[in-house]
Amino acid sequence: MTIVVPVTFRFSASLAPNACHVSVVGSFNGWDPVAHPMRRTGTREWAITVYLSPGRVVYLFSVDDVMWLDPEDDGRLPNGWGSEYSLRHVATERVTLGTGLRAS
């Protein structure tokens, strides 16, 4: 059985106020800008929730076909082309049976 957890990515609309298309791309979707398009939530941000396996996620935002780092990422990883990828650490949330307490 594969464990996946919901991960919400957000991109502030103020960073690119005239953007028409924003998506999250990464190793989890083959760097495909069509795979996970984000929705604009009013005037403040673009967002999407993706179900991912726990661990380290390497990603970028595609903003009108231009790659952007996430200013709210958990860190950066150099790529082989002189720039960087954003990192997100995805933790597993478990419920301990019988107590109702959450452990991470």
Backbone as ProteinMPNN parsed JSONL, in Angstrom:
{"seq_chain_A": "MTIVVPVTFRFSASLAPNACHVSVVGSFNGWDPVAHPMRRTGTREWAITVYLSPGRVVYLFSVDDVMWLDPEDDGRLPNGWGSEYSLRHVATERVTLGTGLRAS", "coords_chain_A": {"N_chain_A": [[0.838, -1.169, 0.0], [0.566, 2.216, -0.833], [1.416, 5.19, 0.754], [-0.005, 8.352, 0.741], [-0.174, 11.888, 1.096], [-2.072, 14.917, 1.492], [-0.858, 17.833, -0.066], [-0.625, 21.235, -0.149], [0.045, 23.654, -2.501], [0.923, 27.032, -2.887], [0.874, 30.084, -4.657], [1.645, 33.386, -4.637], [-0.441, 35.824, -6.005], [0.374, 38.414, -6.235], [3.026, 38.35, -6.983], [3.158, 37.884, -9.695], [1.113, 39.592, -11.146], [-0.247, 39.724, -13.605], [-0.386, 37.185, -14.577], [-1.564, 34.412, -16.477], [-1.636, 31.624, -16.495], [-0.769, 29.309, -14.091], [1.109, 26.705, -12.739], [2.132, 23.8, -10.854], [5.147, 22.14, -11.052], [7.189, 19.228, -11.094], [9.308, 16.538, -9.919], [7.406, 14.673, -9.303], [5.451, 14.811, -11.26], [6.649, 14.524, -13.689], [7.695, 16.937, -14.543], [5.779, 18.292, -15.983], [4.006, 20.957, -17.186], [1.286, 20.969, -17.654], [0.098, 19.063, -16.138], [-0.625, 19.656, -13.397], [-2.401, 22.132, -13.055], [-2.876, 25.238, -11.426], [-5.424, 26.917, -9.494], [-6.777, 30.142, -9.512], [-7.442, 31.819, -6.576], [-9.513, 34.033, -5.93], [-8.16, 37.305, -5.687], [-5.753, 37.025, -4.447], [-4.078, 34.672, -4.474], [-2.757, 31.757, -6.21], [-3.609, 28.332, -6.143], [-3.257, 24.812, -5.371], [-4.018, 21.492, -4.389], [-2.176, 18.618, -4.03], [-1.737, 15.104, -3.985], [0.828, 13.471, -2.463], [3.649, 11.28, -1.964], [5.213, 10.754, 1.219], [8.247, 12.474, 2.089], [11.047, 14.085, 0.486], [10.265, 16.662, -1.737], [10.881, 17.894, -4.922], [10.506, 20.8, -6.783], [9.018, 23.362, -8.939], [7.35, 26.448, -9.813], [5.417, 26.94, -12.696], [4.913, 29.73, -14.421], [3.056, 31.187, -16.7], [4.623, 29.727, -18.518], [7.202, 30.273, -17.627], [9.714, 29.396, -15.385], [9.558, 29.514, -11.855], [10.938, 29.9, -8.608], [9.729, 28.844, -5.407], [8.94, 31.197, -3.061], [8.222, 30.527, -0.504], [9.28, 28.068, 0.082], [10.783, 25.057, 1.576], [13.461, 24.999, 1.374], [16.326, 24.956, -0.861], [17.627, 23.335, -3.78], [20.447, 22.822, -5.668], [20.337, 22.636, -9.215], [21.523, 20.974, -12.175], [22.051, 22.997, -13.962], [22.916, 25.488, -13.226], [21.058, 26.89, -11.741], [18.389, 26.658, -9.327], [16.194, 24.324, -7.585], [13.062, 24.363, -5.856], [12.387, 23.061, -2.585], [10.264, 20.875, -0.746], [9.321, 19.458, 2.265], [7.6, 16.629, 2.896], [5.617, 15.379, 5.314], [4.485, 12.449, 7.079], [1.283, 12.007, 8.307], [-0.115, 10.453, 11.032], [-2.692, 8.647, 12.722], [-3.004, 7.664, 16.001], [-4.394, 4.767, 17.0], [-7.161, 4.425, 19.208], [-6.505, 6.511, 20.933], [-6.86, 8.942, 19.716], [-4.971, 10.848, 19.3], [-2.743, 12.766, 17.328], [0.189, 11.973, 15.555], [3.288, 12.942, 14.137]], "CA_chain_A": [[0.0, 0.0, 0.0], [1.31, 3.466, -0.915], [0.891, 6.277, 1.584], [0.057, 9.695, 0.162], [-0.757, 12.917, 1.956], [-2.385, 16.144, 0.73], [0.109, 18.919, 0.02], [-1.153, 22.404, -0.849], [1.023, 24.607, -3.033], [0.339, 28.36, -3.075], [1.708, 31.072, -5.334], [1.024, 34.699, -4.442], [-0.784, 36.516, -7.242], [1.085, 39.689, -6.287], [4.338, 38.139, -7.607], [2.954, 37.97, -11.145], [-0.304, 39.973, -11.175], [-0.862, 39.548, -14.924], [-0.254, 35.787, -14.994], [-2.773, 33.742, -16.974], [-1.552, 30.197, -16.191], [0.227, 28.93, -13.093], [1.034, 25.292, -12.386], [3.265, 23.293, -10.091], [5.834, 21.085, -11.805], [8.243, 18.611, -10.301], [9.641, 15.143, -10.19], [6.188, 13.884, -9.098], [4.584, 14.833, -12.447], [7.475, 14.531, -14.901], [7.952, 18.335, -14.911], [4.77, 18.611, -16.996], [3.239, 22.131, -16.752], [-0.142, 20.768, -17.878], [-0.384, 18.029, -15.222], [-1.211, 20.188, -12.169], [-2.684, 23.573, -13.13], [-3.369, 25.83, -10.188], [-6.593, 27.786, -9.66], [-6.674, 31.431, -8.827], [-8.434, 31.919, -5.498], [-9.724, 35.471, -5.786], [-7.074, 38.139, -6.188], [-4.583, 36.905, -3.587], [-3.145, 33.586, -4.738], [-3.056, 30.573, -6.989], [-3.42, 27.205, -5.233], [-3.644, 23.46, -5.748], [-3.651, 20.438, -3.456], [-1.705, 17.428, -4.732], [-1.457, 14.003, -3.068], [2.203, 13.052, -2.691], [4.264, 10.376, -0.995], [6.078, 11.443, 2.177], [9.654, 12.594, 1.723], [11.473, 15.369, -0.081], [9.682, 16.951, -3.049], [11.612, 18.887, -5.705], [9.479, 21.383, -7.651], [9.024, 24.774, -9.33], [6.089, 26.914, -10.37], [5.448, 27.389, -14.079], [4.057, 30.917, -14.507], [3.034, 31.518, -18.124], [5.754, 28.991, -19.115], [8.477, 30.702, -17.048], [9.881, 28.703, -14.115], [9.756, 30.349, -10.674], [11.133, 29.262, -7.318], [8.706, 29.147, -4.414], [9.527, 31.975, -1.976], [7.827, 29.919, 0.771], [9.733, 26.67, 0.106], [11.507, 24.583, 2.756], [14.882, 25.016, 1.054], [16.664, 24.951, -2.288], [18.542, 22.302, -4.222], [21.028, 23.196, -6.964], [20.149, 21.699, -10.325], [22.748, 20.875, -12.965], [22.08, 24.031, -14.996], [23.297, 26.778, -12.666], [19.996, 27.502, -10.939], [17.957, 25.829, -8.207], [14.827, 23.848, -7.424], [12.478, 24.508, -4.527], [12.184, 21.811, -1.849], [9.206, 20.787, 0.264], [9.413, 18.224, 3.044], [6.252, 16.107, 3.101], [5.601, 14.493, 6.475], [3.363, 11.527, 7.21], [0.425, 12.2, 9.476], [-0.719, 9.194, 11.457], [-3.575, 8.698, 13.875], [-2.776, 6.553, 16.895], [-5.701, 4.181, 17.311], [-7.56, 4.316, 20.604], [-6.244, 7.722, 21.719], [-7.287, 10.121, 18.987], [-3.86, 11.789, 19.212], [-2.011, 12.755, 16.061], [1.653, 11.981, 15.623], [3.878, 13.202, 12.822]], "C_chain_A": [[0.895, 1.248, 0.0], [0.633, 4.521, -0.061], [1.062, 7.582, 0.828], [-0.627, 10.657, 1.12], [-1.047, 14.154, 1.114], [-1.341, 17.226, 1.002], [-0.446, 20.081, -0.788], [-0.011, 23.334, -1.225], [0.292, 25.918, -3.269], [1.357, 29.28, -3.728], [1.001, 32.409, -5.244], [0.778, 35.391, -5.78], [-0.057, 37.85, -7.357], [2.467, 39.56, -6.931], [4.279, 38.259, -9.126], [1.486, 38.326, -11.375], [-1.006, 39.779, -12.518], [-0.785, 38.108, -15.431], [-1.605, 35.217, -15.422], [-2.816, 32.272, -16.582], [-0.423, 29.958, -15.194], [0.017, 27.453, -12.791], [2.23, 24.933, -11.53], [3.84, 22.122, -10.892], [6.939, 20.507, -10.932], [8.471, 17.175, -10.699], [8.402, 14.254, -10.08], [5.247, 13.894, -10.297], [5.379, 14.926, -13.75], [7.776, 15.922, -15.416], [7.001, 18.81, -16.009], [3.913, 19.792, -16.533], [1.729, 22.007, -16.962], [-0.741, 19.832, -16.819], [-1.105, 18.565, -13.988], [-1.411, 21.704, -12.254], [-3.274, 24.063, -11.808], [-4.572, 26.721, -10.504], [-6.368, 29.076, -8.894], [-7.799, 31.522, -7.808], [-8.63, 33.397, -5.191], [-8.538, 36.235, -6.35], [-5.762, 37.911, -5.448], [-3.591, 35.826, -3.978], [-3.691, 32.576, -5.731], [-2.8, 29.398, -6.052], [-3.849, 25.896, -5.876], [-3.226, 22.521, -4.622], [-3.356, 19.184, -4.27], [-1.429, 16.355, -3.684], [-0.104, 13.408, -3.428], [2.657, 12.078, -1.619], [5.13, 11.179, -0.036], [7.533, 11.431, 1.723], [9.945, 13.984, 1.184], [10.9, 15.522, -1.48], [10.476, 18.092, -3.68], [10.622, 19.45, -6.722], [9.808, 22.828, -8.015], [7.589, 25.159, -9.676], [6.339, 27.306, -11.822], [4.425, 28.521, -14.191], [4.124, 31.423, -15.943], [4.298, 30.985, -18.815], [7.132, 29.487, -18.684], [8.584, 30.046, -15.672], [10.242, 29.675, -12.991], [10.039, 29.454, -9.476], [9.991, 29.669, -6.395], [9.339, 29.942, -3.275], [9.199, 31.414, -0.589], [8.291, 28.467, 0.886], [10.459, 26.334, 1.406], [13.013, 24.591, 2.544], [15.08, 24.971, -0.442], [17.671, 23.838, -2.567], [19.123, 22.737, -5.554], [20.673, 22.152, -8.023], [21.439, 21.695, -11.143], [22.941, 21.989, -13.973], [22.38, 25.414, -14.441], [22.201, 27.509, -11.919], [19.571, 26.5, -9.864], [16.531, 25.339, -8.382], [14.359, 24.213, -6.022], [12.303, 23.125, -3.908], [11.014, 21.95, -0.89], [9.376, 19.449, 0.961], [7.994, 17.791, 3.397], [6.311, 15.087, 4.227], [4.374, 13.591, 6.437], [2.584, 11.886, 8.452], [-0.237, 10.87, 9.78], [-1.664, 9.462, 12.614], [-3.301, 7.472, 14.706], [-4.126, 6.019, 17.325], [-5.937, 4.121, 18.809], [-7.321, 5.578, 21.428], [-6.746, 8.98, 21.04], [-6.195, 11.169, 18.867], [-3.164, 11.654, 17.869], [-0.52, 12.75, 16.341], [2.176, 12.25, 14.234], [5.254, 12.605, 12.767]], "O_chain_A": [[1.867, 1.317, 0.751], [-0.579, 4.719, -0.144], [2.148, 7.883, 0.332], [-1.54, 10.283, 1.857], [-0.35, 14.415, 0.134], [-0.991, 17.497, 2.151], [-0.711, 19.936, -1.981], [0.787, 23.743, -0.383], [-0.824, 25.927, -3.788], [2.543, 29.258, -3.397], [-0.124, 32.551, -5.723], [1.694, 35.524, -6.592], [0.113, 38.366, -8.462], [3.027, 40.56, -7.38], [5.242, 38.688, -9.761], [0.696, 37.463, -11.757], [-2.232, 39.679, -12.564], [-1.089, 37.845, -16.595], [-2.641, 35.499, -14.819], [-3.894, 31.721, -16.36], [0.722, 30.349, -15.42], [-1.114, 27.003, -12.61], [3.219, 25.665, -11.483], [3.111, 21.239, -11.345], [7.546, 21.216, -10.13], [7.911, 16.671, -11.672], [8.352, 13.192, -10.699], [4.331, 13.074, -10.358], [4.856, 15.351, -14.78], [8.08, 16.089, -16.597], [7.369, 19.624, -16.856], [3.157, 19.647, -15.572], [0.973, 22.858, -16.494], [-1.956, 19.813, -16.628], [-2.106, 17.984, -13.57], [-0.69, 22.469, -11.613], [-4.07, 23.374, -11.169], [-4.723, 27.214, -11.622], [-5.841, 29.085, -7.782], [-8.967, 31.325, -8.141], [-7.986, 33.943, -4.295], [-7.977, 35.852, -7.376], [-4.754, 38.535, -5.782], [-2.384, 36.022, -3.837], [-4.88, 32.538, -6.046], [-1.872, 29.451, -5.245], [-4.677, 25.865, -6.787], [-2.198, 22.733, -3.979], [-4.167, 18.746, -5.086], [-0.936, 16.668, -2.6], [0.097, 12.908, -4.534], [2.12, 12.053, -0.512], [5.723, 12.182, -0.433], [7.986, 10.497, 1.061], [9.186, 14.928, 1.402], [11.03, 14.625, -2.314], [10.712, 19.123, -3.05], [9.97, 18.693, -7.441], [10.739, 23.43, -7.479], [6.722, 24.297, -9.814], [7.353, 27.928, -12.139], [3.222, 28.294, -14.069], [5.122, 32.014, -16.355], [4.948, 31.69, -19.586], [8.131, 29.15, -19.319], [7.65, 30.129, -14.875], [11.107, 30.537, -13.147], [9.453, 28.38, -9.342], [9.366, 30.712, -6.586], [10.203, 29.41, -2.579], [9.836, 31.791, 0.395], [7.756, 27.712, 1.699], [10.717, 27.211, 2.231], [13.765, 24.227, 3.449], [14.114, 24.95, -1.205], [18.459, 23.458, -1.701], [18.368, 22.999, -6.49], [20.705, 20.948, -7.765], [22.379, 22.401, -10.775], [23.885, 21.949, -14.762], [22.127, 26.414, -15.111], [22.403, 28.649, -11.5], [20.331, 25.589, -9.535], [15.768, 25.853, -9.199], [15.171, 24.355, -5.108], [12.096, 22.14, -4.616], [10.801, 23.008, -0.298], [9.556, 18.421, 0.307], [7.277, 18.496, 4.107], [6.974, 14.056, 4.109], [3.355, 13.931, 5.837], [3.158, 12.052, 9.528], [-0.838, 10.241, 8.909], [-1.46, 10.394, 13.391], [-3.353, 6.353, 14.195], [-4.914, 6.734, 17.944], [-5.032, 3.806, 19.581], [-7.879, 5.708, 22.517], [-7.03, 9.977, 21.705], [-6.453, 12.272, 18.384], [-3.018, 10.551, 17.343], [-0.034, 13.432, 17.244], [1.568, 11.828, 13.25], [5.932, 12.709, 11.745]]}, "name": "protein", "num_of_chains": 1, "seq": "MTIVVPVTFRFSASLAPNACHVSVVGSFNGWDPVAHPMRRTGTREWAITVYLSPGRVVYLFSVDDVMWLDPEDDGRLPNGWGSEYSLRHVATERVTLGTGLRAS"}
